[in-house]
Amino acid sequence: MKKCFLLFLIVIAGCAHGMDTGAKPETYAVNAPKGWRKINTPKYYMITKDGAFLQYALIQERPIDKPFLYTKKKLRPGMLPQEVAGIVVDELSTDRTIINFRLIENTLASIKGNQGFKLLFTYKDRDGSAFKTKYYGFVRGNLYYNLRYTAARRHYFDKDEKTFDKFIQTFRIVTPQVF
């Protein structure tokens, strides 16, 4: 089951959302919470406290003109946050590795001065394990950023949700964007 779940994490974190960062360096910085460790991945920033099978926080960036994997939709400059959120929800709901996707909340949010959105949703993996995700996203220049926290629905999500909220407050863009 752990191998299947690890494969699931890799798919949902990278391929499932078409979140390929390419070969360029990250354009953001963030401070990991005390007691959390970084998981080495070449395509996104991922940290966990008790293991990625229980909870993780993840940050990704992707070019807005790169189509999403399942919907083939692209983002474009000037899109309203709710339009971007709609495309992300479409992508999540058509992802075959996400079972019983249930959107709980879709609201506007500001992420360090960037106008975006917040999603809260639940799903199960192919083994039937239940997860909950808090997902923030925004477009800045020609990049789409998403910051998310995913954890086992029982115990772990509630246990570390406030830590994630503090973690994203440390997020900052560190290189100028092309507009």
N, CA and C of each residue as an Amber inpcrd file, in Angstrom:
protein
   537
   0.8220000  -1.1830000   0.0000000   0.0000000   0.0000000   0.0000000
   0.8710000   1.2530000   0.0000000   2.0030000   1.2380000   0.7360000
   2.8590000   2.4180000   0.7890000   3.4320000   2.7390000  -0.5840000
   3.8100000   1.7210000  -1.3550000   4.3340000   1.9610000  -2.6920000
   3.2680000   2.5870000  -3.5730000   2.0470000   2.0860000  -3.4690000
   0.9440000   2.6260000  -4.2570000   0.6840000   4.0780000  -3.8600000
   0.7160000   4.3620000  -2.5560000   0.4690000   5.7180000  -2.0870000
   1.5910000   6.6530000  -2.5160000   2.8380000   6.1980000  -2.4580000
   3.9540000   7.0270000  -2.8860000   3.8060000   7.3570000  -4.3690000
   3.4340000   6.3840000  -5.1660000   3.1940000   6.6290000  -6.5790000
   2.0730000   7.6480000  -6.7430000   1.0340000   7.5090000  -5.9390000
  -0.0780000   8.4400000  -5.9750000   0.4010000   9.8570000  -5.6650000
   1.2420000  10.0220000  -4.6320000   1.7680000  11.3370000  -4.2690000
   2.5510000  11.9560000  -5.4110000   3.3710000  11.1610000  -6.0410000
   4.1750000  11.6600000  -7.1470000   3.2680000  12.1030000  -8.2910000
   2.2750000  11.3040000  -8.6020000   1.3660000  11.6340000  -9.6960000
   0.5710000  12.8890000  -9.3820000  -0.0270000  12.9360000  -8.1930000
  -0.8600000  14.0970000  -7.8570000  -0.0190000  15.3570000  -7.7280000
   1.1940000  15.2220000  -7.2360000   2.0440000  16.3940000  -7.0310000
   2.6160000  16.9310000  -8.3320000   2.9030000  16.0790000  -9.2650000
   3.5380000  16.5400000 -10.4920000   2.6620000  16.4070000 -11.7120000
   2.4340000  15.2070000 -12.1250000   1.7630000  14.9660000 -13.3880000
   0.2860000  15.2880000 -13.3640000  -0.3920000  14.9710000 -12.2980000
  -1.8390000  15.0980000 -12.2670000  -2.3040000  16.5130000 -12.5450000
  -1.5000000  17.4730000 -12.2120000  -1.8990000  18.8460000 -12.4300000
  -1.0370000  19.5310000 -13.4660000  -0.1670000  18.7820000 -14.1350000
   0.6910000  19.3630000 -15.1420000   1.6200000  20.4080000 -14.5510000
   2.0600000  20.2060000 -13.3350000   2.8290000  21.2100000 -12.6270000
   4.3260000  21.0180000 -12.8250000   4.7840000  20.9800000 -14.0330000
   6.2080000  20.8230000 -14.3150000   6.8760000  22.1860000 -14.1990000
   7.8940000  22.2890000 -13.3710000   8.5650000  23.5680000 -13.1870000
   9.6750000  23.7850000 -14.2050000  10.0410000  22.8000000 -14.9810000
  11.1000000  22.9510000 -15.9490000  12.4590000  23.0130000 -15.2600000
  13.4500000  23.5400000 -15.9610000  14.8100000  23.5350000 -15.4410000
  15.1960000  24.8370000 -14.7510000  14.3100000  25.8160000 -14.7270000
  14.6640000  27.0950000 -14.1330000  14.6480000  27.0310000 -12.6100000
  15.3580000  27.9310000 -11.9520000  15.3470000  27.9340000 -10.4910000
  14.0100000  28.4500000  -9.9550000  13.7200000  28.1210000  -8.7110000
  12.4830000  28.5900000  -8.0900000  12.5080000  30.1100000  -7.9770000
  11.3470000  30.7210000  -8.0620000  11.2280000  32.1730000  -7.9620000
  10.6370000  32.5840000  -6.6190000  10.6470000  31.6810000  -5.6660000
  10.0570000  31.9720000  -4.3610000  10.9660000  31.4430000  -3.2600000
  10.6850000  31.9100000  -2.0560000  11.3780000  31.4160000  -0.8720000
  10.3280000  31.1950000   0.2090000  10.6360000  30.2980000   1.1350000
   9.7050000  29.9630000   2.2100000  10.5120000  29.3770000   3.3600000
   9.9970000  29.4920000   4.5660000  10.6620000  28.9300000   5.7470000
   9.8740000  27.7250000   6.2500000  10.5270000  26.5800000   6.3130000
   9.8690000  25.3650000   6.7960000   9.5970000  25.4790000   8.2990000
   8.4560000  24.9700000   8.7500000   8.1710000  24.9740000  10.1850000
   9.1750000  24.1040000  10.9480000   9.4120000  24.4480000  12.1840000
  10.3130000  23.6750000  13.0300000   9.7970000  22.2380000  13.1500000
  10.7060000  21.2840000  12.9920000  10.3470000  19.8780000  13.1010000
   9.9040000  19.2410000  11.7930000   9.7310000  20.0290000  10.7370000
   9.3600000  19.5000000   9.4230000  10.6330000  19.3440000   8.5970000
  10.6540000  18.3530000   7.7230000  11.8280000  18.1250000   6.9030000
  11.4560000  18.1730000   5.4170000  12.4340000  18.6090000   4.6400000
  12.2330000  18.7190000   3.1990000  12.4170000  17.3520000   2.5550000
  11.5630000  17.0520000   1.6190000  11.6770000  15.8500000   0.8140000
  12.2990000  16.2870000  -0.5110000  13.4000000  15.6800000  -0.8750000
  14.1040000  16.0910000  -2.0890000  13.3340000  15.6830000  -3.3320000
  12.8840000  16.6830000  -4.0560000  12.2040000  16.4970000  -5.3290000
  12.7140000  17.5700000  -6.2840000  12.9140000  17.2440000  -7.5370000
  13.4440000  18.2310000  -8.4740000  12.3960000  19.2010000  -9.0190000
  11.1140000  18.8920000  -8.8710000  10.0890000  19.6860000  -9.5370000
   9.2280000  20.5430000  -8.6150000   9.3290000  20.3750000  -7.3120000
   8.5180000  21.1590000  -6.3980000   9.1300000  21.1250000  -5.0120000
   8.6610000  22.0060000  -4.1590000   9.1210000  22.0830000  -2.7780000
   8.1220000  21.3020000  -1.9320000   8.5910000  20.3040000  -1.2060000
   7.7000000  19.4540000  -0.4090000   8.3210000  19.2140000   0.9560000
   7.5100000  19.3710000   2.0090000   7.9600000  19.1180000   3.3690000
   6.9420000  18.2400000   4.0880000   7.4020000  17.5490000   5.1310000
   6.5230000  16.7280000   5.9590000   7.0560000  16.7020000   7.3750000
   6.1730000  16.4280000   8.3020000   6.5790000  16.2990000   9.6970000
   6.6340000  14.8300000  10.0960000   5.5700000  14.0990000   9.7960000
   5.4470000  12.7060000  10.2250000   5.5500000  11.7060000   9.0850000
   5.8490000  12.1750000   7.8900000   5.9450000  11.3050000   6.7270000
   4.9090000  11.6750000   5.6870000   5.3050000  11.6160000   4.4210000
   4.4230000  12.0300000   3.3250000   3.1660000  11.1690000   3.2180000
   3.1750000   9.9980000   3.8320000   1.9740000   9.1620000   3.8080000
   0.9260000   9.6790000   4.7780000   1.3280000  10.5750000   5.6880000
   0.4020000  11.1170000   6.6830000   0.0570000  12.5730000   6.4260000
   1.0730000  13.4110000   6.0910000   0.8110000  14.8090000   5.7570000
   2.0080000  15.4020000   5.0460000   1.7210000  16.3840000   4.2110000
   2.7850000  17.1250000   3.5460000   2.2620000  18.4900000   3.1200000
   3.2030000  19.4160000   2.9820000   2.9300000  20.7180000   2.3820000
   3.7540000  20.7750000   1.1040000   3.2020000  21.4030000   0.0870000
   3.8340000  21.3980000  -1.2120000   3.6660000  22.7590000  -1.8710000
   4.7060000  23.2310000  -2.5340000   4.6360000  24.4670000  -3.3120000
   5.1320000  24.1510000  -4.7170000   4.3700000  24.6290000  -5.7000000
   4.7610000  24.4370000  -7.0900000   4.5420000  25.7190000  -7.8670000
   5.2870000  25.8380000  -8.9480000   5.0620000  26.9030000  -9.9130000
   5.0920000  26.2730000 -11.2920000   4.3480000  26.8530000 -12.2090000
   4.3190000  26.3410000 -13.5760000   4.0260000  27.4890000 -14.5290000
   4.5380000  27.4050000 -15.7450000   4.1990000  28.4220000 -16.7420000
   2.6970000  28.3930000 -17.0180000   2.0990000  29.5540000 -17.1480000
   0.6430000  29.5730000 -17.3460000   0.2310000  29.0350000 -18.7070000
   1.1270000  29.0400000 -19.6790000   0.7520000  28.5530000 -21.0100000
   0.9180000  27.0380000 -21.1690000   1.3460000  26.3550000 -20.1130000
   1.4680000  24.8940000 -20.1690000   0.0870000  24.2750000 -19.9020000
  -0.4230000  23.4580000 -20.8070000  -1.7500000  22.8690000 -20.6050000
  -1.7630000  21.9000000 -19.4190000  -2.8930000  21.8590000 -18.7450000
  -3.0710000  20.8840000 -17.6770000  -3.2020000  19.4930000 -18.2920000
  -2.8690000  18.4840000 -17.5270000  -2.7680000  17.1190000 -18.0320000
  -4.0930000  16.5580000 -18.5380000  -5.1570000  16.6640000 -17.7340000
  -6.4190000  16.0060000 -18.1010000  -7.3490000  16.9010000 -18.9040000
  -7.4670000  18.1610000 -18.5320000  -8.4080000  19.0390000 -19.2340000
  -7.7950000  19.7020000 -20.4590000  -6.4660000  19.7140000 -20.5330000
  -5.7190000  20.3710000 -21.6140000  -5.9410000  21.8890000 -21.6240000
  -6.5670000  22.4270000 -20.5850000  -6.8030000  23.8620000 -20.4940000
  -5.5230000  24.5740000 -20.0980000  -5.4390000  25.8390000 -20.5070000
  -4.2960000  26.6840000 -20.1680000  -4.8040000  27.9070000 -19.4130000
  -3.9200000  28.4480000 -18.5890000  -4.2070000  29.7080000 -17.9240000
  -3.6880000  30.8290000 -18.8240000  -4.1300000  32.0460000 -18.5620000
  -3.6470000  33.1820000 -19.3370000  -3.5550000  34.4130000 -18.4260000
  -2.7000000  35.3470000 -18.7830000  -2.5660000  36.5570000 -17.9610000
  -3.9130000  37.2680000 -17.8400000  -4.1360000  37.8510000 -16.6820000
  -5.3510000  38.6260000 -16.4920000  -6.5810000  37.8290000 -16.0970000
  -6.4610000  36.5130000 -15.9900000  -7.6170000  35.7180000 -15.5730000
  -7.9990000  36.0790000 -14.1450000  -9.2860000  36.0990000 -13.8810000
  -9.7690000  36.3180000 -12.5230000  -9.4540000  35.0840000 -11.6780000
  -9.1980000  35.2690000 -10.3980000  -8.8920000  34.1140000  -9.5440000
  -9.9520000  33.0120000  -9.6070000 -11.2180000  33.3710000  -9.6780000
 -12.2630000  32.3470000  -9.7360000 -12.2390000  31.5880000 -11.0590000
 -11.7880000  32.2260000 -12.1350000 -11.6260000  31.5230000 -13.4100000
 -10.5040000  30.4890000 -13.3040000  -9.4060000  30.8890000 -12.6710000
  -8.2820000  29.9720000 -12.4650000  -8.7330000  28.8160000 -11.5790000
  -9.4480000  29.1450000 -10.5030000  -9.9440000  28.1040000  -9.5910000
 -10.8370000  27.1120000 -10.3370000 -11.6560000  27.6040000 -11.2400000
 -12.5320000  26.7230000 -12.0130000 -11.7500000  25.7250000 -12.8410000
 -10.6540000  26.1700000 -13.4520000  -9.8200000  25.2640000 -14.2460000
  -9.1530000  24.2390000 -13.3390000  -8.6550000  24.6610000 -12.1780000
  -8.0120000  23.7340000 -11.2430000  -9.0300000  22.7040000 -10.7390000
 -10.2350000  23.1320000 -10.4080000 -11.2670000  22.1910000  -9.9550000
 -11.6030000  21.2090000 -11.0720000 -11.7160000  21.6910000 -12.3110000
 -11.9610000  20.7910000 -13.4470000 -10.8520000  19.7460000 -13.5530000
  -9.6040000  20.1920000 -13.4020000  -8.4630000  19.2750000 -13.4890000
  -8.5110000  18.2280000 -12.3830000  -8.7600000  18.6830000 -11.1630000
  -8.8230000  17.7540000 -10.0260000  -9.9550000  16.7450000 -10.1980000
 -11.0970000  17.2090000 -10.6390000 -12.2550000  16.3170000 -10.7380000
 -12.1510000  15.3210000 -11.8920000 -11.2380000  15.5600000 -12.8340000
 -11.0530000  14.6020000 -13.9280000  -9.8050000  13.7420000 -13.7430000
  -9.0500000  13.9920000 -12.6780000  -7.8370000  13.2150000 -12.3790000
  -8.2490000  11.8200000 -11.9080000  -7.8020000  10.7970000 -12.6080000
  -8.2120000   9.4180000 -12.3040000  -7.6010000   8.8620000 -11.0220000
  -6.5890000   9.5490000 -10.4620000  -6.0080000   9.0720000  -9.2040000
  -6.7300000   9.6450000  -7.9870000  -7.6110000  10.5860000  -8.2270000
  -8.3910000  11.1960000  -7.1470000  -9.7980000  10.6160000  -7.2190000
 -10.1670000   9.8840000  -6.1820000 -11.4670000   9.2020000  -6.1620000
 -12.3680000   9.9020000  -5.1480000 -13.6270000  10.0190000  -5.4940000
 -14.6170000  10.6640000  -4.6230000 -14.2280000  12.0940000  -4.2710000
 -13.7440000  12.8400000  -5.2600000 -13.4030000  14.2450000  -5.0600000
 -14.6410000  14.9960000  -4.6030000 -14.4890000  15.7290000  -3.4830000
 -15.6090000  16.5270000  -2.9660000 -15.0840000  17.9040000  -2.5900000
 -15.5450000  18.9180000  -3.3220000 -15.1590000  20.2960000  -3.0660000
 -15.9920000  20.8330000  -1.9080000 -15.3250000  21.2740000  -0.8630000
 -15.9880000  21.8040000   0.3320000 -16.0700000  23.3210000   0.2660000
 -14.9990000  23.9460000  -0.2350000 -14.9310000  25.4070000  -0.2450000
 -14.1470000  25.8790000  -1.4570000 -14.6120000  26.9710000  -2.0560000
 -13.9280000  27.6310000  -3.1620000 -14.1310000  29.1240000  -2.9410000
 -13.1220000  29.8130000  -2.4080000 -13.2470000  31.2220000  -2.0610000
 -12.0560000  32.0130000  -2.5750000 -12.2330000  33.3280000  -2.6460000
 -11.1240000  34.2100000  -2.9780000 -10.1800000  34.2800000  -1.7930000
  -8.8910000  34.4670000  -2.0700000  -7.8880000  34.5580000  -1.0150000
  -6.7370000  35.4210000  -1.5030000  -6.0600000  36.0480000  -0.5640000
  -4.8570000  36.8070000  -0.8630000  -3.6710000  36.0210000  -0.3050000
  -2.6860000  35.7790000  -1.1360000  -1.4930000  35.0450000  -0.7390000
  -0.3230000  36.0200000  -0.8510000   0.0600000  36.5760000   0.2890000
   1.1550000  37.5520000   0.3470000   0.9560000  38.6710000  -0.6830000
  -0.2440000  39.2190000  -0.7290000  -0.5540000  40.3320000  -1.6200000
  -0.9270000  39.9420000  -3.0310000  -0.9060000  38.6630000  -3.3440000
  -1.3020000  38.1710000  -4.6660000  -2.7430000  37.6930000  -4.6010000
  -3.5860000  38.2350000  -5.4720000  -4.9880000  37.8520000  -5.4730000
  -5.1480000  36.4620000  -6.0790000  -5.7470000  35.5710000  -5.3250000
  -5.9120000  34.1990000  -5.7660000  -7.1480000  33.5750000  -5.1750000
  -7.0610000  32.2830000  -4.9250000  -8.2040000  31.5260000  -4.4270000
  -7.7460000  30.4810000  -3.4270000  -8.7110000  29.9830000  -2.6760000
  -8.4630000  28.8830000  -1.7440000  -9.5140000  27.8130000  -1.9980000
  -9.0440000  26.5820000  -2.1270000  -9.9270000  25.4240000  -2.2380000
  -9.7320000  24.5620000  -1.0050000 -10.7950000  23.9650000  -0.5600000
 -10.7370000  22.9520000   0.4830000 -11.5030000  21.7640000  -0.0820000
 -10.8540000  20.5910000  -0.1220000 -11.5250000  19.4320000  -0.7030000
 -11.0560000  18.1420000  -0.0360000 -11.8590000  17.1130000  -0.2370000
 -11.5170000  15.7830000   0.2510000 -11.5260000  14.8160000  -0.9190000
 -10.8510000  13.6880000  -0.7310000 -10.8210000  12.6470000  -1.7470000
 -10.2880000  11.3690000  -1.1130000 -10.3340000  10.3130000  -1.8750000
  -9.7300000   9.0430000  -1.4720000  -8.7460000   8.6230000  -2.5500000
  -7.7390000   7.8430000  -2.1340000  -6.8350000   7.2760000  -3.1180000
  -7.3750000   5.9100000  -3.5390000  -6.6650000   5.2310000  -4.4080000
  -7.1470000   3.9360000  -4.9240000  -7.2210000   2.8630000  -3.8500000
  -6.4720000   3.0410000  -2.7430000  -6.5400000   2.0890000  -1.6280000
  -7.6700000   2.4040000  -0.6580000  -8.3790000   3.5040000  -0.8940000
  -9.4910000   3.8750000  -0.0250000  -9.1070000   4.7800000   1.1310000
  -7.8390000   5.1900000   1.2170000  -7.4240000   6.1120000   2.2750000
  -8.0090000   7.4900000   1.9940000  -8.5130000   8.1370000   3.0440000
  -9.1870000   9.4290000   2.9100000  -8.2300000  10.5720000   3.2500000
  -8.2430000  11.6210000   2.4140000  -7.3790000  12.7760000   2.5800000
  -8.1750000  14.0660000   2.4700000  -7.6010000  15.1070000   3.0320000
  -8.1790000  16.4450000   2.9370000  -7.0610000  17.3870000   2.5010000
  -7.3930000  18.3440000   1.6270000  -6.4040000  19.2770000   1.0970000
  -6.8980000  20.7010000   1.2050000  -6.0010000  21.5700000   1.6590000
  -6.1990000  23.0210000   1.6010000  -5.2460000  23.4960000   0.5100000
  -5.7790000  24.1690000  -0.5160000  -5.0430000  24.4900000  -1.7320000
  -5.2090000  25.9720000  -2.0520000  -4.1110000  26.6940000  -2.1310000
  -4.1200000  28.0980000  -2.5350000  -3.4670000  28.2020000  -3.9080000
  -3.9920000  29.0840000  -4.7560000  -3.3920000  29.2860000  -6.0650000
  -3.5330000  30.7200000  -6.5280000  -2.5600000  31.1680000  -7.3340000
  -2.6310000  32.5040000  -7.9310000  -1.7130000  32.5740000  -9.1470000
  -2.0420000  33.5040000 -10.0430000  -1.2250000  33.7760000 -11.2210000
  -0.4820000  35.0830000 -10.9670000   0.8010000  35.0510000 -11.2640000
   1.6200000  36.2660000 -11.1940000   2.5250000  36.2670000 -12.4160000
   2.3250000  37.2650000 -13.2600000   3.0870000  37.3240000 -14.5010000
   2.7730000  36.1200000 -15.3630000   3.8080000  35.3980000 -15.7600000
   3.6060000  34.2280000 -16.6180000   3.7030000  32.9140000 -15.8460000
   3.5780000  32.9840000 -14.5110000   3.6570000  31.7790000 -13.6830000
   2.4050000  31.5940000 -12.8410000   2.0580000  30.3400000 -12.6440000
   0.9780000  29.9610000 -11.7280000   1.6270000  29.3090000 -10.5200000
   1.2670000  29.7580000  -9.3380000   1.7780000  29.2190000  -8.0840000
   0.6550000  28.5050000  -7.3500000   0.9750000  27.3740000  -6.7340000
   0.0210000  26.7630000  -5.8180000   0.7610000  26.2920000  -4.5790000
   0.0930000  26.4740000  -3.4530000   0.6020000  26.0890000  -2.1410000
  -0.4850000  25.2270000  -1.5230000  -0.1200000  24.0360000  -1.0860000
  -1.1660000  23.1610000  -0.5580000  -0.6860000  22.3180000   0.6060000
  -1.6580000  21.9210000   1.3660000  -1.4410000  21.0520000   2.5170000
  -2.3880000  19.8780000   2.3660000  -1.8470000  18.6780000   2.3350000
  -2.6440000  17.4580000   2.2260000  -2.2900000  16.5490000   3.3870000
  -3.3180000  15.9870000   4.0030000  -3.0820000  15.1010000   5.1410000
  -4.2120000  14.0830000   5.2410000  -3.8950000  13.0000000   5.9420000
  -4.9300000  12.0150000   6.2260000  -6.0610000  12.7470000   6.9430000
  -7.2860000  12.4920000   6.4950000  -8.4370000  13.2160000   7.0330000
  -8.5950000  13.0080000   8.5260000  -8.3480000  11.8150000   8.9770000
  -8.4670000  11.5350000  10.4080000  -7.2060000  12.0150000  11.1130000
  -7.3580000  12.7930000  12.0860000  -6.3100000  13.2440000  12.9900000
  -5.3060000  14.2030000  12.3590000  -4.6190000  13.8470000  11.2950000
  -3.4900000  14.6310000  10.8150000  -3.8620000  15.9690000  10.2000000
  -4.9600000  16.0370000   9.4500000  -5.2910000  17.3150000   8.8230000
  -5.5010000  18.3860000   9.8850000  -6.3620000  18.1270000  10.8360000
  -6.6410000  19.1100000  11.8870000  -5.4040000  19.3940000  12.7410000
  -4.5990000  18.3780000  12.9700000  -3.4150000  18.5050000  13.8280000
  -2.4250000  19.5370000  13.2900000  -2.2280000  19.6120000  11.9880000
  -1.1860000  20.4680000  11.4220000  -1.7010000  21.5900000  10.5210000
  -2.9990000  21.7900000  10.4550000  -3.5470000  22.8330000   9.5820000
  -3.0510000  24.2290000   9.9870000  -3.0300000  24.5370000  11.2500000
  -2.5600000  25.8540000  11.7040000  -1.0700000  26.0520000  11.3970000
  -0.2920000  24.9950000  11.4970000   1.1320000  25.0750000  11.1390000
   1.2730000  25.4330000   9.6640000   0.4560000  24.8240000   8.8050000
   0.4900000  25.1540000   7.3780000   0.1090000  26.6100000   7.1580000
  -0.9210000  27.0890000   7.8580000  -1.3430000  28.4770000   7.7070000
  -0.2030000  29.4360000   8.0550000   0.5660000  29.1220000   9.0790000
   1.7220000  29.9520000   9.4480000   2.8290000  29.8070000   8.4020000
   3.0250000  28.5990000   7.8970000   4.0380000  28.3140000   6.8840000
   3.8260000  29.1610000   5.6360000   2.6000000  29.2410000   5.1390000
   2.3790000  30.0020000   3.9040000   2.5580000  31.4980000   4.1240000
   2.4860000  31.9500000   5.3720000   2.7440000  33.3640000   5.6440000
   4.2220000  33.7070000   5.4370000   5.1020000  32.6990000   5.4030000
   6.5230000  32.9470000   5.1560000   6.8510000  32.9470000   3.6640000
   5.8950000  32.5560000   2.8230000   6.0980000  32.4920000   1.3690000
   6.3300000  33.8940000   0.8160000   7.3000000  34.0090000  -0.1020000
   7.5420000  35.2800000  -0.7570000   8.1540000  35.0450000  -2.1400000
   7.7980000  35.9080000  -3.0650000   8.3900000  35.8960000  -4.3950000
   9.7540000  36.5820000  -4.2820000  10.7990000  35.9570000  -4.8450000
  12.1360000  36.5120000  -4.6770000  12.8020000  36.9640000  -5.9750000
  12.2160000  36.6870000  -7.1130000  12.7800000  37.1770000  -8.3680000
  11.7120000  37.9390000  -9.1180000  12.0890000  38.9380000  -9.8900000
  11.1000000  39.6840000 -10.6630000  10.4170000  38.7770000 -11.6850000
   9.1580000  38.9980000 -11.9070000   8.3970000  38.2220000 -12.8700000
   8.3380000  38.9500000 -14.2050000   8.2040000  38.1960000 -15.2790000
   8.0410000  38.7610000 -16.6040000   6.5560000  39.0210000 -16.7950000
   6.2180000  40.2520000 -17.0950000   4.7910000  40.5950000 -17.2670000
   4.4840000  40.9140000 -18.7050000
